Each structure stands twice: as structure tokens, then as C-alpha cells.
Amino acid sequence: MFQTSSPRSKFASAIYTAELIYHNSVRTVRKTHGNAFMAIGMNLVQSVIFVMAFYVMFMVLGLRGAAMRGDFLIYIMSGIFLFMTHSKTMGAVVGSEGPASPMMQHAPMNTAIAIASAMLSTLYIQLFSLLMILFIYDVVFAPGVIAEIQDPVGCLLMVLLSWFSGAAIGMVFLAAKPWFPTPVSILSQVYQRANMIASGKMFVANTLPTWMLVMFDWNPLFHCIDQARGYAFVNYNPRNSNWEYALELSILFIVIGMMGEFYTRKHASASWNARR
């Protein structure tokens, strides 16, 4: 009950914070299922269902010929994986513990640790699912297909950028959530649903006319997916997107979200929980 805290060096404080983030990330992964492997397996199955659903849809609608030259499933997965990473990260950040959460009553816990844990746990699950699906597809169904990816490092960086942009947008929603819980909840869901189309995962950006391109180029995920396909396929050069826009917009949203979250934390009230 009574304890004294001795001052730590900056390095020791960083190690202590990293340990707290690690343990809270494990807790976040186990939220969906008591068994961590089952929690990852559920996400793996969901990713496979998404990929197969879009594969069947493209085949039924006869849109396969509209895709770029190269492996068709890699084309689909380059959109599905980035879309799921972006959307799930945003949802995890928005749903993380706020300043009025009971978890914040524990002394070492704070909102920064909760947000970082939500981000990292989602990234871990999504990367594990991505690598497992690619490995199984390469070994069982299309041997050597991974070797045909032009720039795997560039594709991975686009996955990380879609994760970062999802976390940045989630930060803005999280900062506004205690003040406007119902509108923010509705807007975050509308954004996630709109990304089913606005992310551009179902078409090639280079084939869009100018009047249609302006409907999608505001979305950082649209740029991430198009750039990822440029890194994946040797015969595709994205002309209508750039990753710098997604990065700069994400940094701007992170700064706005952190400022809003800091202001919200200073005015936290236990009565906020009753408004949700």
C-alpha cells in the first residue's frame, strides 16, 4: 500500500514504459479470445474470407481482366491486407481506454500506453496473418509467387504506412470521443464502411478518369494501396498517387490527435462513462 518510488534514468524509464506497453499489448490481443493463438487464428480466417470473397466477386462480375498483369490473388491481397490493417488499427485506437477508464486508476497506466498497445497489438496480428497467408499461398497454391514480387520491402513499408495512417485518424477520433461520443462513433463507422470503396482496393488507380480520381485521392489509404501495387508488380507504375501525401497527412493527424488527447486528458471526468 505504502511505497516509495526512486527516480529512474531516462534509459530505465524507457525500458519500464516498453515493458508496460508489451504487457498491455498482450492483454489487448487476448481481449477477443482467452487463447492468444485463437485470437490470431480468428483474424487469419477473417482475412482469408475477405480475399476469397473478393476473388469470387471479381470472377463473377468478369472484372479479372481489368486488373493489372501479374498474379491475380497478389493484386487482391495487396488491397485487402492494407485495408484491414488500416481499418482495424483505427478501430483499435478509437476503442482504446480513455482518460476516464477504470484502467487509468492504476498508477503506471496512462492513455499513451493504452494507445501504443492498441496500435502494436493490431500491427502484430495483421503482420502475422499477412505472412501466414502469403506463406501458405506460396507453398501450396502458387510456388515461387513471392519471389515475383518486385520490391517486398517497399510493399512492407506501405503496410506500415497504412497502419500508421489508421492510427493517426483513430487518434483524432479518440480525442473527440469523450466530448461527442455518439457522433464520433457514427463517423468512425461511416469512415470504415466508406473505405470499402474509397480505399481503391477494387480497381487500378491509373485507369481512373480525372473526374473520378478526385473522389478517391483525398484518402491516404488509396495512396498506400496504389503505391503498394507499384512495388509489387514490375509492370505497374502508379502515376496518380504518392506515399508522401499519406505520410504527411498522417503526421498532421497524429499531431492534432495528440494535442486533442492531451487537452481531453486534463479535463477528464468520471461522469463521461455514463454518457456512452
Backbone bond lengths (Angstrom), bond angles and torsions (degrees), N, CA, C in turn:
res aa  C-N    CA-C-N  psi(-1)  N-CA   C-N-CA  omega(-1)  CA-C   N-CA-C  phi
1 M - - - 1.462 - - 1.520 111.13 -
2 F 1.348 116.49 -49.76 1.448 121.48 179.04 1.522 108.33 -102.01
3 Q 1.316 117.24 123.78 1.450 120.47 179.41 1.516 108.81 -148.82
4 T 1.288 114.77 153.28 1.457 121.09 178.16 1.517 108.74 -108.64
5 S 1.302 116.15 139.81 1.463 120.95 179.36 1.516 109.28 -104.76
6 S 1.301 115.04 122.21 1.457 120.25 178.72 1.526 109.36 -86.41
7 P 1.320 118.02 144.58 1.472 120.57 -179.43 1.523 111.13 -64.32
8 R 1.323 115.68 141.35 1.458 121.72 179.62 1.529 109.54 -109.09
9 S 1.327 114.61 155.39 1.457 119.34 172.14 1.523 109.04 -74.25
10 K 1.318 116.66 168.72 1.468 120.22 -179.99 1.526 110.62 -62.90
11 F 1.329 116.57 -38.93 1.464 119.51 179.78 1.526 110.86 -66.45
12 A 1.343 116.52 -43.01 1.461 120.06 179.24 1.531 110.91 -65.42
13 S 1.318 117.16 -37.33 1.471 120.41 177.47 1.522 110.93 -65.20
14 A 1.350 116.65 -38.60 1.463 120.32 178.35 1.522 110.64 -65.25
15 I 1.320 117.53 -41.99 1.469 121.56 178.43 1.528 110.21 -64.14
16 Y 1.324 116.12 -42.26 1.467 120.56 -179.60 1.529 110.83 -64.04
17 T 1.341 116.56 -42.46 1.463 120.31 178.76 1.524 110.87 -65.79
18 A 1.332 116.88 -41.59 1.459 120.76 178.27 1.526 111.24 -61.47
19 E 1.321 116.72 -37.71 1.465 120.42 178.03 1.525 110.69 -66.10
20 L 1.324 116.78 -41.31 1.465 119.95 177.34 1.527 111.14 -63.17
21 I 1.337 116.89 -42.07 1.459 120.47 178.68 1.525 110.52 -63.65
22 Y 1.328 117.08 -40.15 1.462 120.90 179.50 1.530 111.08 -61.40
23 H 1.328 116.75 -50.44 1.465 119.97 -177.45 1.528 111.35 -65.58
24 N 1.323 116.74 -37.57 1.461 118.60 178.80 1.534 111.09 -72.67
25 S 1.330 117.32 -29.57 1.468 120.23 175.63 1.522 110.45 -65.68
26 V 1.336 116.61 -41.70 1.468 120.43 176.58 1.519 110.13 -61.31
27 R 1.325 116.15 -42.34 1.468 120.40 177.83 1.525 110.98 -62.05
28 T 1.329 116.80 -39.32 1.460 120.53 -179.97 1.527 111.11 -66.77
29 V 1.334 117.24 -39.89 1.465 120.60 178.09 1.521 110.95 -63.18
30 R 1.329 116.22 -38.26 1.460 120.74 -177.68 1.527 113.36 -79.00
31 K 1.329 117.95 -2.64 1.462 119.63 179.89 1.522 111.63 -63.08
32 T 1.331 116.26 -40.16 1.461 119.15 -176.66 1.517 112.45 -74.26
33 H 1.336 117.43 -27.03 1.467 121.09 179.58 1.517 107.92 -158.42
34 G 1.329 116.29 144.41 1.457 120.63 -179.66 1.513 113.27 -61.87
35 N 1.345 116.46 -29.69 1.458 121.63 177.68 1.521 108.77 -95.50
36 A 1.338 116.98 122.55 1.464 120.48 -176.72 1.525 111.47 -62.37
37 F 1.336 117.29 -36.35 1.464 120.27 179.43 1.525 111.07 -65.31
38 M 1.335 116.29 -37.62 1.461 119.84 177.74 1.527 110.67 -67.64
39 A 1.329 116.75 -37.71 1.465 120.00 178.22 1.525 110.79 -61.70
40 I 1.337 116.60 -42.33 1.461 120.60 177.55 1.520 110.27 -69.97
41 G 1.341 116.73 -39.51 1.458 120.71 179.99 1.515 112.57 -62.84
42 M 1.327 117.19 -37.47 1.465 120.43 177.82 1.521 110.96 -63.26
43 N 1.325 116.89 -40.53 1.463 119.66 177.45 1.519 111.04 -68.47
44 L 1.333 116.64 -35.76 1.461 121.05 177.79 1.527 110.98 -62.29
45 V 1.319 116.20 -45.18 1.466 120.76 178.83 1.525 110.64 -64.31
46 Q 1.320 117.06 -40.59 1.460 120.70 178.88 1.530 110.92 -61.89
47 S 1.328 117.02 -40.86 1.463 120.83 178.67 1.525 110.78 -64.42
48 V 1.331 117.03 -42.80 1.464 120.96 179.17 1.522 110.60 -62.78
49 I 1.331 117.10 -42.97 1.469 120.95 179.39 1.530 110.37 -61.91
50 F 1.334 117.05 -41.99 1.458 120.63 177.85 1.519 110.70 -59.63
51 V 1.334 116.33 -48.53 1.461 120.63 -177.68 1.523 110.60 -61.97
52 M 1.333 117.22 -46.38 1.460 120.51 -178.19 1.532 111.59 -66.93
53 A 1.341 116.50 -36.67 1.470 119.36 178.77 1.523 111.03 -62.84
54 F 1.330 117.01 -44.12 1.458 119.72 179.19 1.530 111.34 -70.38
55 Y 1.330 117.63 -32.97 1.461 120.98 176.97 1.535 109.79 -62.35
56 V 1.326 116.04 -47.81 1.471 120.33 179.49 1.523 110.55 -64.26
57 M 1.342 117.16 -40.15 1.452 120.35 -179.28 1.526 110.76 -63.22
58 F 1.334 117.69 -43.51 1.454 121.25 178.53 1.524 111.19 -63.78
59 M 1.330 116.33 -38.27 1.458 119.94 -179.15 1.526 110.77 -69.61
60 V 1.333 116.96 -43.13 1.467 120.58 -177.96 1.526 111.15 -67.13
61 L 1.333 116.41 -41.77 1.465 120.26 -178.18 1.527 112.81 -81.32
62 G 1.329 116.42 -5.81 1.460 119.93 179.06 1.513 113.86 70.46
63 L 1.349 117.01 31.12 1.461 121.34 -177.50 1.519 112.99 -95.40
64 R 1.323 116.81 2.83 1.459 118.52 -176.95 1.527 111.63 -63.21
65 G 1.327 116.34 -35.00 1.457 118.94 -179.86 1.514 113.50 -69.30
66 A 1.351 116.56 -19.08 1.462 119.88 179.39 1.518 112.27 -78.77
67 A 1.337 117.06 -14.48 1.469 120.43 179.17 1.525 109.78 -75.43
68 M 1.309 115.63 167.84 1.459 120.59 -179.10 1.525 111.33 -75.91
69 R 1.319 115.91 162.28 1.451 120.30 178.28 1.527 110.23 -68.37
70 G 1.300 115.76 136.21 1.456 121.54 -176.87 1.522 109.82 136.88
71 D 1.307 116.46 -173.58 1.457 120.58 -178.93 1.533 109.50 -66.69
72 F 1.327 115.49 125.99 1.459 120.18 -174.11 1.527 112.21 -68.66
73 L 1.328 118.30 -39.23 1.462 120.62 -179.42 1.527 111.64 -69.75
74 I 1.323 117.48 -32.95 1.469 119.17 174.25 1.522 110.06 -63.62
75 Y 1.331 116.31 -37.95 1.471 120.89 176.08 1.522 110.49 -60.85
76 I 1.325 117.55 -44.89 1.462 121.01 179.59 1.521 110.95 -67.48
77 M 1.339 116.84 -45.87 1.463 120.37 -176.66 1.524 111.99 -66.28
78 S 1.341 117.80 -30.64 1.463 119.68 178.21 1.522 111.78 -63.70
79 G 1.327 116.68 -25.79 1.457 119.63 175.48 1.509 112.85 -89.49
80 I 1.340 117.05 -42.26 1.464 121.17 -176.17 1.519 111.30 -65.99
81 F 1.327 117.95 -45.89 1.462 120.74 -176.07 1.527 111.36 -63.36
82 L 1.324 116.91 -44.02 1.467 119.47 -179.23 1.525 111.03 -69.48
83 F 1.340 116.18 -37.23 1.462 119.62 177.48 1.528 110.86 -62.86
84 M 1.332 117.66 -46.67 1.461 120.62 -178.58 1.524 111.33 -66.77
85 T 1.331 116.27 -39.86 1.472 119.28 178.39 1.518 110.93 -61.85
86 H 1.321 116.97 -45.63 1.465 122.00 179.97 1.527 111.11 -63.57
87 S 1.321 117.01 -50.11 1.465 121.00 -174.69 1.529 111.76 -68.56
88 K 1.322 117.16 -43.59 1.459 119.67 -178.40 1.522 111.56 -69.29
89 T 1.318 117.63 -34.85 1.470 119.83 176.72 1.518 110.89 -66.17
90 M 1.332 116.10 -44.51 1.461 119.05 177.48 1.526 111.15 -60.51
91 G 1.335 116.89 -44.71 1.459 120.08 178.97 1.519 112.86 -63.89
92 A 1.351 116.72 -37.52 1.463 120.05 179.66 1.525 111.18 -67.65
93 V 1.333 117.18 -40.15 1.467 120.52 179.66 1.521 110.20 -67.98
94 V 1.326 117.25 -44.16 1.470 119.99 178.80 1.523 110.89 -62.68
95 G 1.323 117.42 -35.20 1.458 121.17 -178.69 1.512 115.21 -88.57
96 S 1.331 118.04 3.63 1.466 120.21 -179.84 1.528 110.96 -71.80
97 E 1.326 115.66 164.13 1.471 120.20 -177.53 1.525 111.12 -64.45
98 G 1.315 115.13 131.31 1.456 121.03 177.80 1.517 112.17 -92.19
99 P 1.332 117.42 -176.02 1.466 120.94 -176.91 1.519 113.90 -65.05
100 A 1.352 118.08 -21.65 1.463 120.91 -179.62 1.526 112.25 -97.42
101 S 1.327 117.11 6.81 1.468 120.67 -179.07 1.532 110.37 -71.25
102 P 1.343 117.98 146.42 1.475 120.21 176.79 1.527 113.09 -58.52
103 M 1.334 117.78 -26.98 1.463 120.38 178.93 1.519 111.92 -62.68
104 M 1.338 116.98 -27.51 1.460 120.37 -178.75 1.524 112.83 -72.86
105 Q 1.333 117.12 -7.59 1.460 119.98 177.11 1.524 112.07 -77.52
106 H 1.324 117.04 -14.30 1.457 120.62 175.37 1.526 108.70 -81.55
107 A 1.299 116.06 130.95 1.464 121.83 -169.35 1.525 115.05 -54.56
108 P 1.351 120.56 -46.60 1.469 117.63 -176.44 1.526 113.58 -73.91
109 M 1.329 117.28 -15.53 1.461 121.10 -172.58 1.518 111.13 -82.24
110 N 1.324 116.18 142.99 1.460 121.37 171.94 1.523 108.63 -150.58
111 T 1.318 116.37 172.25 1.465 120.23 -174.59 1.528 112.07 -67.11
112 A 1.332 117.78 -31.18 1.469 120.23 179.31 1.524 110.47 -62.53
113 I 1.336 116.63 -41.29 1.466 120.43 178.46 1.519 110.36 -66.81
114 A 1.325 117.55 -40.26 1.465 121.14 179.05 1.529 111.07 -63.03
115 I 1.330 117.17 -42.71 1.463 121.03 -179.56 1.530 110.45 -67.46
116 A 1.341 116.63 -46.51 1.465 119.88 179.71 1.523 111.44 -61.97
117 S 1.326 117.63 -37.97 1.465 121.43 178.80 1.524 110.97 -65.67
118 A 1.332 116.42 -42.13 1.465 119.75 178.16 1.527 111.30 -62.82
119 M 1.324 116.38 -40.56 1.461 120.41 179.28 1.524 111.59 -66.07
120 L 1.324 117.05 -49.28 1.462 120.74 -174.25 1.519 112.45 -70.92
121 S 1.329 117.34 -37.05 1.465 119.41 178.76 1.522 110.65 -64.35
122 T 1.338 116.95 -39.72 1.462 120.19 178.12 1.529 110.77 -67.12
123 L 1.331 117.04 -42.25 1.455 120.24 178.44 1.525 111.09 -61.66
124 Y 1.323 117.24 -41.72 1.466 121.25 179.06 1.525 111.16 -60.93
125 I 1.323 116.89 -47.74 1.465 120.68 -178.36 1.524 110.95 -64.78
126 Q 1.328 117.21 -43.36 1.459 120.36 -177.35 1.523 112.09 -68.73
127 L 1.324 117.89 -41.56 1.464 120.30 178.55 1.519 111.09 -66.16
128 F 1.320 116.81 -40.53 1.467 120.01 178.60 1.530 110.27 -62.99
129 S 1.323 116.98 -44.61 1.461 120.76 178.70 1.523 111.39 -63.03
130 L 1.331 116.71 -43.39 1.460 121.18 179.38 1.521 111.59 -59.83
131 L 1.334 116.89 -49.37 1.462 120.78 -178.42 1.521 111.76 -65.09
132 M 1.329 117.81 -38.45 1.458 120.67 179.87 1.530 111.24 -66.08
133 I 1.334 116.90 -43.90 1.462 120.13 -179.79 1.525 110.95 -66.01
134 L 1.336 116.86 -43.25 1.459 119.78 178.01 1.527 111.35 -63.35
135 F 1.328 116.70 -40.51 1.467 120.35 179.89 1.530 111.06 -63.33
136 I 1.324 116.87 -47.13 1.469 120.65 -179.80 1.524 110.27 -64.65
137 Y 1.316 117.94 -41.33 1.463 120.90 179.73 1.523 110.93 -64.84
138 D 1.336 116.41 -39.74 1.462 120.57 -179.57 1.528 111.91 -70.02
139 V 1.315 117.22 -38.75 1.462 120.66 -175.49 1.528 112.14 -80.89
140 V 1.332 116.70 -41.43 1.471 120.25 -171.03 1.518 112.61 -94.95
141 F 1.318 118.56 -46.32 1.462 121.13 -168.42 1.528 113.97 -101.52
142 A 1.321 118.59 -39.09 1.469 120.88 -176.24 1.522 109.81 -140.75
143 P 1.334 116.96 79.34 1.476 119.94 -177.47 1.528 112.03 -57.19
144 G 1.328 115.13 131.35 1.458 121.18 177.23 1.508 115.39 85.42
145 V 1.343 117.85 4.86 1.467 119.11 -176.03 1.526 111.52 -69.65
146 I 1.331 117.34 -31.12 1.464 119.34 179.59 1.523 110.67 -65.87
147 A 1.347 116.25 -34.61 1.456 119.70 179.24 1.522 112.22 -65.95
148 E 1.339 117.56 -19.67 1.460 120.97 179.90 1.529 112.36 -80.77
149 I 1.332 117.93 -12.25 1.467 120.51 177.30 1.522 108.64 -66.20
150 Q 1.299 116.50 125.18 1.460 121.24 -172.53 1.528 112.86 -62.99
151 D 1.331 116.77 -49.30 1.465 121.17 -175.84 1.532 108.93 -138.07
152 P 1.350 118.06 86.53 1.472 119.95 -179.14 1.529 113.37 -60.76
153 V 1.330 117.08 -34.57 1.467 120.10 179.83 1.525 110.53 -65.34
154 G 1.326 116.26 -41.88 1.460 119.83 177.69 1.523 111.77 -63.16
155 C 1.346 116.36 -40.36 1.471 119.94 177.03 1.519 110.77 -62.14
156 L 1.339 116.90 -42.68 1.464 120.60 179.22 1.522 111.20 -63.96
157 L 1.324 116.78 -39.08 1.463 119.74 178.33 1.530 111.15 -64.13
158 M 1.323 117.61 -34.95 1.461 120.08 177.35 1.530 111.02 -69.64
159 V 1.337 116.83 -34.00 1.462 119.98 173.81 1.530 109.90 -62.47
160 L 1.329 116.00 -44.45 1.465 119.83 178.54 1.526 111.49 -65.26
161 L 1.329 116.85 -35.42 1.466 119.38 178.87 1.521 111.11 -69.82
162 S 1.332 117.31 -37.53 1.468 119.31 175.65 1.522 110.81 -65.75
163 W 1.339 116.98 -36.00 1.467 121.38 175.21 1.531 110.71 -64.35
164 F 1.314 116.12 -45.33 1.463 120.83 -178.54 1.524 111.04 -65.57
165 S 1.332 117.27 -41.23 1.462 119.83 179.61 1.527 111.33 -67.55
166 G 1.343 116.95 -36.58 1.462 119.26 175.58 1.515 111.97 -63.76
167 A 1.342 116.56 -40.86 1.465 120.55 177.40 1.527 111.05 -65.43
168 A 1.335 117.28 -37.93 1.470 120.58 -179.12 1.525 111.29 -65.64
169 I 1.327 116.85 -45.56 1.472 119.93 178.17 1.523 110.30 -66.30
170 G 1.330 116.80 -38.22 1.457 120.38 176.53 1.517 112.62 -62.27
171 M 1.330 116.70 -34.23 1.470 120.41 178.36 1.525 111.63 -62.86
172 V 1.341 116.19 -40.31 1.469 119.64 178.94 1.522 110.39 -64.90
173 F 1.342 116.36 -44.23 1.462 119.99 177.69 1.533 110.88 -63.45
174 L 1.322 116.71 -40.36 1.468 120.47 -178.49 1.519 111.67 -64.39
175 A 1.337 117.19 -39.22 1.462 120.61 -179.70 1.532 111.52 -66.05
176 A 1.341 116.27 -33.57 1.469 119.89 -178.80 1.520 112.74 -88.51
177 K 1.321 117.46 -14.35 1.465 120.63 -173.10 1.525 114.41 -60.32
178 P 1.350 120.86 -44.53 1.474 118.86 179.74 1.527 113.58 -63.82
179 W 1.325 117.23 -27.95 1.460 120.38 -178.54 1.527 111.80 -82.36
180 F 1.338 116.63 -38.22 1.467 121.44 -178.84 1.533 109.05 -133.61
181 P 1.316 117.72 71.84 1.480 119.67 -171.42 1.519 114.46 -61.17
182 T 1.329 117.43 -46.61 1.469 119.51 -177.07 1.526 112.67 -70.67
183 P 1.353 119.92 -49.21 1.474 118.80 177.87 1.523 113.35 -59.91
184 V 1.338 117.22 -39.53 1.466 120.02 -179.52 1.523 110.64 -65.73
185 S 1.327 116.33 -40.67 1.463 119.97 178.03 1.523 110.91 -61.69
186 I 1.332 116.63 -41.94 1.467 120.64 179.52 1.529 110.63 -67.36
187 L 1.337 116.87 -44.38 1.458 120.37 -178.26 1.524 112.00 -65.17
188 S 1.323 117.17 -38.96 1.467 119.40 178.75 1.522 111.29 -65.41
189 Q 1.318 116.94 -38.49 1.462 120.01 176.93 1.525 111.46 -68.66
190 V 1.329 117.02 -39.09 1.468 120.56 177.73 1.526 109.88 -62.91
191 Y 1.327 116.94 -41.54 1.469 120.23 179.41 1.522 110.93 -63.84
192 Q 1.332 117.17 -42.91 1.457 120.16 179.11 1.522 111.56 -63.92
193 R 1.340 117.03 -42.07 1.460 119.95 179.78 1.532 110.79 -69.61
194 A 1.329 117.08 -38.49 1.466 120.10 -179.75 1.524 111.32 -64.07
195 N 1.324 116.64 -29.99 1.462 119.93 -179.43 1.519 112.97 -68.40
196 M 1.327 117.79 -14.85 1.456 119.77 173.73 1.531 110.36 -57.99
197 I 1.331 116.55 -32.58 1.463 121.77 178.30 1.527 110.38 -106.28
198 A 1.346 117.06 -46.34 1.460 121.65 -171.51 1.524 113.76 -69.49
199 S 1.331 118.12 -15.04 1.464 120.23 179.67 1.518 111.86 -73.38
200 G 1.330 117.77 -19.42 1.454 120.72 178.46 1.512 114.58 77.16
201 K 1.318 117.41 18.39 1.467 119.19 -177.06 1.521 112.75 -75.95
202 M 1.338 117.73 -13.19 1.454 120.36 -175.89 1.528 113.14 -98.79
203 F 1.342 117.70 -0.77 1.459 118.96 -179.84 1.524 109.37 -148.15
204 V 1.328 114.90 168.27 1.459 122.11 179.91 1.520 108.68 -93.36
205 A 1.327 116.59 125.28 1.468 120.41 -174.20 1.525 112.23 -63.15
206 N 1.334 118.00 -32.58 1.470 120.23 -178.07 1.525 112.73 -66.02
207 T 1.324 117.26 -20.09 1.466 120.42 -178.24 1.524 112.93 -89.81
208 L 1.330 117.66 -4.54 1.461 120.55 -177.30 1.520 111.24 -78.76
209 P 1.332 118.21 137.27 1.466 119.75 171.76 1.526 110.36 -71.35
210 T 1.317 116.12 164.55 1.465 120.96 -174.86 1.519 111.66 -61.58
211 W 1.338 116.75 -40.69 1.467 119.09 -177.42 1.526 112.04 -65.69
212 M 1.328 116.81 -26.78 1.457 120.02 178.06 1.535 111.65 -88.68
213 L 1.319 116.29 -28.44 1.465 120.23 -178.47 1.521 111.83 -63.29
214 V 1.334 117.55 -35.60 1.465 120.75 -178.85 1.525 111.72 -66.61
215 M 1.313 118.01 -15.40 1.457 121.41 178.50 1.526 111.69 -80.07
216 F 1.352 117.08 -13.18 1.458 120.40 -174.42 1.524 113.97 -123.27
217 D 1.324 119.60 -24.18 1.463 119.78 -170.20 1.526 113.73 -74.71
218 W 1.335 118.26 -2.80 1.464 120.55 172.51 1.526 111.50 -75.02
219 N 1.326 115.94 -20.12 1.461 121.65 -171.46 1.524 110.55 -87.26
220 P 1.344 119.54 120.28 1.476 120.01 178.27 1.527 112.96 -62.16
221 L 1.334 117.34 -30.79 1.462 119.78 178.92 1.524 111.11 -66.98
222 F 1.328 118.00 -33.70 1.461 122.05 176.10 1.525 110.60 -58.60
223 H 1.333 116.44 -42.92 1.463 120.84 179.65 1.526 110.90 -69.20
224 C 1.326 117.38 -39.29 1.471 120.55 179.86 1.528 111.15 -62.75
225 I 1.321 116.98 -45.72 1.464 120.76 -177.85 1.519 110.89 -66.05
226 D 1.321 116.99 -43.83 1.463 119.40 -179.03 1.525 111.16 -65.83
227 Q 1.331 117.06 -40.26 1.460 119.95 177.63 1.525 111.44 -67.54
228 A 1.326 117.46 -36.54 1.465 120.53 178.10 1.520 110.89 -62.49
229 R 1.329 117.49 -38.88 1.461 120.21 176.99 1.516 111.41 -68.65
230 G 1.317 117.39 -29.91 1.457 120.02 174.41 1.517 111.60 -66.15
231 Y 1.330 117.00 -36.42 1.467 120.46 177.04 1.530 111.56 -76.24
232 A 1.326 117.35 -28.34 1.469 120.32 -175.53 1.529 112.50 -80.60
233 F 1.344 117.36 -37.27 1.462 121.20 -172.90 1.524 110.03 -111.42
234 V 1.309 115.67 129.12 1.455 121.01 -176.28 1.521 111.91 -69.67
235 N 1.339 117.58 -25.82 1.462 120.89 -176.02 1.529 112.81 -100.36
236 Y 1.324 117.63 17.55 1.463 120.13 178.78 1.519 109.37 -124.22
237 N 1.313 115.52 124.60 1.460 121.80 179.30 1.525 108.42 -121.23
238 P 1.341 118.25 102.47 1.476 120.51 -176.27 1.521 111.91 -65.02
239 R 1.320 115.75 122.02 1.467 121.13 -178.88 1.528 112.46 -103.32
240 N 1.313 117.07 -23.01 1.463 120.91 -171.17 1.525 113.05 -106.30
241 S 1.303 117.98 20.05 1.466 120.89 179.66 1.518 109.22 -150.01
242 N 1.324 115.75 160.97 1.463 121.02 173.78 1.514 108.85 -153.46
243 W 1.317 115.49 140.52 1.459 119.91 -176.44 1.523 111.86 -73.70
244 E 1.342 117.48 -20.17 1.472 119.14 179.81 1.525 111.32 -62.98
245 Y 1.328 116.48 -37.86 1.467 119.75 178.66 1.523 110.61 -61.32
246 A 1.337 116.78 -46.03 1.463 120.13 -179.81 1.522 111.43 -62.82
247 L 1.327 116.92 -39.95 1.461 120.27 -179.70 1.524 111.62 -67.87
248 E 1.335 116.81 -46.23 1.465 120.21 -178.39 1.524 111.18 -65.04
249 L 1.334 117.14 -41.51 1.464 120.19 178.87 1.530 110.93 -65.70
250 S 1.335 116.80 -37.83 1.467 120.56 179.24 1.524 110.91 -65.66
251 I 1.330 116.93 -42.16 1.471 120.05 178.27 1.532 110.07 -63.07
252 L 1.335 116.59 -40.41 1.467 120.02 177.95 1.521 110.78 -61.98
253 F 1.330 117.30 -44.82 1.459 120.53 179.93 1.524 111.53 -67.13
254 I 1.329 117.92 -35.50 1.464 120.98 177.17 1.523 110.33 -62.12
255 V 1.337 116.40 -44.52 1.476 120.71 179.85 1.528 110.18 -63.73
256 I 1.340 116.85 -46.10 1.464 120.35 179.03 1.529 110.49 -63.03
257 G 1.333 116.26 -42.63 1.458 119.90 179.92 1.518 112.82 -64.81
258 M 1.327 116.99 -40.88 1.470 120.17 178.87 1.521 110.91 -66.53
259 M 1.331 117.30 -40.33 1.467 119.83 177.44 1.528 110.82 -63.78
260 G 1.329 115.88 -43.78 1.460 119.39 178.79 1.516 112.69 -66.25
261 E 1.326 116.27 -39.30 1.459 119.87 -179.96 1.533 110.79 -67.83
262 F 1.325 117.47 -37.53 1.465 120.97 177.89 1.529 110.51 -64.33
263 Y 1.336 116.19 -42.26 1.460 119.44 178.63 1.528 110.54 -66.76
264 T 1.318 116.35 -40.93 1.471 120.47 -179.97 1.525 110.75 -64.75
265 R 1.326 116.79 -41.08 1.468 120.53 -178.71 1.523 111.05 -63.10
266 K 1.312 117.92 -35.17 1.464 120.60 179.62 1.527 112.18 -69.47
267 H 1.332 117.14 -24.59 1.456 121.40 -178.62 1.521 111.80 -110.19
268 A 1.328 116.65 23.47 1.470 120.34 -177.11 1.519 110.64 -64.23
269 S 1.329 114.85 143.66 1.455 121.28 178.95 1.514 109.03 -138.54
270 A 1.330 116.51 139.89 1.464 120.56 179.32 1.519 111.98 -65.46
271 S 1.333 117.76 -21.82 1.460 121.12 -179.13 1.526 112.40 -71.65
272 W 1.355 117.40 -12.29 1.463 119.63 -179.95 1.512 111.56 -62.76
273 N 1.324 116.97 -33.63 1.457 120.13 -178.76 1.542 111.68 -61.48
274 A 1.331 116.90 -28.14 1.444 120.40 -179.09 1.523 112.47 -76.29
275 R 1.349 116.90 -15.05 1.463 120.83 -178.13 1.519 111.84 -87.57
276 R 1.330 118.08 -9.13 1.461 119.79 -174.66 1.503 110.53 -88.32
